[in-house]
Amino acid sequence: MGVRAKIVVGLVLAAIVVVGVLTSQRESRPAQAKAACGTPVRTMAYADEPERPLRRDGFEQLFRSGAAVRAGGEDAVIEVADVAKLDLPTGRLIAGDPTYEDDLDTPFLVTVPPGSYPVSLSRVRFTATPGTIRVAAARVLVRPEPVTRWALAFSPGEDPAKLGPNEYYGFGVDSGLAALLDASATPSLCRLVAGGDGPLIPALDQDDDSAGVSLRDPATGPNVIAFGAGWGDGSYPTWIGYTASGAVAQFVVDFSVID
């Protein structure tokens, strides 16, 4: 079933997920752009609180292929999928819902040296229903060094002092999809999505969106990497792993799939 066709079934499947029944169909639906492509639409930052205690460390464990885990109360196994290298010519990373291309103009405050960095997805395959796969986390590996400290990634306008013990700032998802891109790639994303008529959605349709896709605007600009977002719609935090010397080792988006 294509992403466009899932618009209708999305509402029904979203209700199924709420009651804890697993399904192999994507419960999400693509959203339309909020404004003309290239017109920034800034939203106010607000804090979210997960239903269970917020995971604050140990994100390396989400990328141990073959590890047995519990996800949504069910037995599952982690599979790590390498998608592609993400071009970060400015070193400023953006994470968000790709169908909200006009919102994706605010990168994280922490930057990395310009370059291309490998992106991997932590996927869980459910033991009882092997055809059911969800993306549990996405990682941008900046340097292959041990992480000694994790911290939330913040964007301009987000104030850590305003967060409660179990709160975080995350990016909103309303299409069941997430994307990673460089701050300079927003115009490219506009053309790749084009309100649902660009090549990005069909590219995700060709395969299970848990495999992820890497697309480059044929006109110009760095690539965009997109993939399924956990259970679907929601708000998801991004974490930064630091080395003992204080250098950025990786960014990890946690979709709160693994218990």
Secondary structure, 3 states (H helix, E strand, C coil): CCCCCHHHHHHHHHHHHHCCCCCCCCCCCCCCCCCCCCCCCCCCCCCECCCCCCCCCCHHHHHCCCCEEEECCEEEEEEEEEEEEEEECCCCEEEECHHHCCCCCCCCCCCCCCEEEEEEEEEEEECCCCCCEEEEEEEEECCCCCCCEEEECCCCCCCHHHCCCCCECCEEECCCEEEEEEHHHHHHHHHHHHHHCCCHHHHHHCCCHHHCEEEECCCCCCEEEEEECCCCCEEECEEEEECCCCCEEEEEEECCCEC
